[in-house]
Amino acid sequence: MENDFSYVGENLERIRENVREACAKAGRSEDSVRIMAVTKTVAPEIVNCAIEQGIDLLGENRVQEFLSKKDSYLKSAEVHMIGTLQTNKVKYIINDVSMIQSVDSEKLLGEISRLAVKNGRTMDILCEVNIGGEDSKSGIAPGEVRGLLEKAAHTEGVRLRGLMTIPPPSDSDIFLGRMKELYDSFAEEFHLDVLSMGMTHDYAAAVRMGSTLVRVGTGMFGARDYSQKR
Ligand SMILES: *Cc1c(COP(=O)(O)O)cnc(C)c1O
């Protein structure tokens, strides 16, 4: 059947159920976790199906792809940048996203601040942590987090909200636990309220470990087709 995207609603129902269950196991209220739909490679009309089913948060990885799709999205969802962001591209998204989750350097922080102030707004940010110390992943080392948080807390135009991570796929539980410990060690001092961790393969575990925001792509939209250039 043409345009039958009902699988998106079914997937979302299952994800919600799993999040509810994980919250119950951890003794948390289910509204303490936000579910983000990660949209990379997914056509806007399919993303809009998720929004129609109640998704109010989209995660974008690539600036170029986001710019080509943003006007087609239904307006009821906010957008967070979650992908590695080059400093020279902040200007393209500064007024179209409500949070940048992938802040991993003082240089990037500085540019977000400059453009936020120039545009008369405040940008929510998360610092991205490379909790597994993998060469292939972006984010700062756990030992560098305090320095970046202190800097961010005193930077004009940005509101520091928390931490984000992509743990190594193997031993995910160990690193989710470490990430929660790291988050807890800074949460009070820096007034953090967002811990963004958990993807399709580990969001239930991440919720049990204390994640407040899970970022789900494949589990919501199916396997990605990278051959479709957008
Ligand atoms: C792609 C991506 C996700 C979602 O990954 P899935 O495994 O498809 O759920 C989450 N976070 C980031 C930063 C991503 O790039």
The ligand as an SDF file (V2000), in Angstrom:
LIG
                    3D

 15 15  0  0  0  0  0  0  0  0999 V2000
   21.6600    7.9610   15.0270 C   0  0  0  0  0  0  0  0  0  0  0  0
   21.7200    8.4440   16.4200 C   0  0  0  0  0  0  0  0  0  0  0  0
   20.8320    7.9640   17.3980 C   0  0  0  0  0  0  0  0  0  0  0  0
   19.7880    6.9140   17.1300 C   0  0  0  0  0  0  0  0  0  0  0  0
   20.3570    5.6900   16.8550 O   0  0  0  0  0  0  0  0  0  0  0  0
   19.4590    4.3790   16.6750 P   0  0  0  0  0  0  0  0  0  0  0  0
   20.3640    3.2680   17.0120 O   0  0  0  0  0  0  0  0  0  0  0  0
   19.0110    4.3630   15.2510 O   0  0  0  0  0  0  0  0  0  0  0  0
   18.3230    4.4940   17.6110 O   0  0  0  0  0  0  0  0  0  0  0  0
   20.9390    8.4970   18.6890 C   0  0  0  0  0  0  0  0  0  0  0  0
   21.8610    9.4380   19.0030 N   0  0  0  0  0  0  0  0  0  0  0  0
   22.7350    9.9130   18.0850 C   0  0  0  0  0  0  0  0  0  0  0  0
   23.7080   10.9500   18.4990 C   0  0  0  0  0  0  0  0  0  0  0  0
   22.6880    9.4300   16.7740 C   0  0  0  0  0  0  0  0  0  0  0  0
   23.5620    9.8960   15.8830 O   0  0  0  0  0  0  0  0  0  0  0  0
  1  2  1  0
  2  3  1  0
  2 14  2  0
  3  4  1  0
  3 10  2  0
  4  5  1  0
  5  6  1  0
  6  7  2  0
  6  8  1  0
  6  9  1  0
 10 11  1  0
 11 12  2  0
 12 13  1  0
 12 14  1  0
 14 15  1  0
M  END
$$$$
